[in-house]
Amino acid sequence: MTSKPRKQDEKLEESLEVKVREFANRMTLSGAKNLHPLVIRAVEKPLIAQILKETKWNQVQAALVLGLNRNTLRKKIRELGIQRPRPSVREPRRRGL
């Protein structure tokens, strides 16, 4: 049984369609080949990075959200060069005099 797409899904699909059309047009005119892996990587990297950020880098939770096996997620993190941001260095608190 197929569920109906939600409005936000339709908006995402429409936005992606416009970008993919523009990209494909430019690439076709330049004679590019093998676009599928290039486009998949371009979408996959920011998606995985965002979900990792939202799950505070909990890879088990991120894998569940993404619908991936945890080991597959770890492999993709390495392959795509996604790096966990370093925690910001806070200045030590000063005691009042």
C-alpha positions in Angstrom: 0.0 0.0 0.0 1.5 3.3 -1.0 0.9 6.4 1.1 0.2 9.8 -0.4 3.2 12.2 -0.5 3.0 15.0 2.0 3.2 18.7 1.0 6.8 19.1 2.4 7.9 16.1 0.4 6.4 17.6 -2.8 8.2 20.9 -2.1 11.5 19.1 -1.7 10.9 17.1 -4.8 10.0 20.2 -6.8 13.1 22.1 -5.5 15.3 19.1 -6.3 13.7 18.8 -9.8 14.6 22.4 -10.6 18.2 22.1 -9.4 18.7 18.7 -11.1 17.3 20.1 -14.4 19.7 23.1 -14.3 22.6 20.8 -13.4 21.8 18.2 -16.0 21.4 20.8 -18.7 24.8 22.4 -17.9 26.5 19.0 -17.7 24.9 17.7 -20.9 26.0 20.8 -22.8 29.6 20.3 -21.5 29.6 16.6 -22.6 29.8 15.2 -19.1 29.3 11.5 -18.4 28.4 9.3 -15.4 26.2 12.0 -13.7 24.3 9.5 -11.4 27.1 8.9 -8.9 27.9 12.6 -8.9 24.4 13.7 -8.1 23.8 10.9 -5.5 27.0 12.0 -3.7 26.0 15.7 -3.8 22.6 14.9 -2.2 23.8 12.2 0.2 26.6 14.1 1.8 24.6 17.1 3.1 21.7 14.8 4.1 23.9 12.5 6.2 25.8 15.5 7.7 22.5 17.2 8.7 21.1 14.1 10.3 24.3 13.5 12.2 24.1 17.1 13.5 20.5 16.7 14.5 21.2 13.5 16.4 24.3 15.0 18.0 26.4 12.5 16.1 24.7 9.5 17.6 25.3 7.1 14.8 22.8 4.5 15.9 20.0 7.2 15.9 21.2 8.7 12.6 21.3 5.3 11.0 17.7 4.7 12.1 16.5 8.1 10.8 18.3 7.5 7.4 17.1 3.9 7.1 20.7 2.6 7.0 22.6 0.0 8.8 25.0 1.6 11.3 28.0 0.0 9.6 26.8 1.3 6.2 26.5 4.8 7.8 30.1 4.6 9.2 31.4 3.6 5.7 29.5 6.5 4.1 30.9 9.0 6.7 34.4 7.9 5.7 33.8 7.7 2.0 32.1 11.1 1.9 34.7 12.8 4.1 32.1 13.9 6.7 33.9 15.1 9.8 32.5 15.7 13.2 32.9 19.4 14.1 35.3 20.1 16.9 33.7 21.5 20.0 34.2 25.2 20.3 36.9 26.2 22.8 35.3 28.3 25.6 37.4 30.7 27.6 37.8 29.7 31.2 35.4 31.5 33.6 37.0 34.2 35.7 36.2 34.5 39.3 35.0 37.9 40.5 37.5 39.9 42.5 
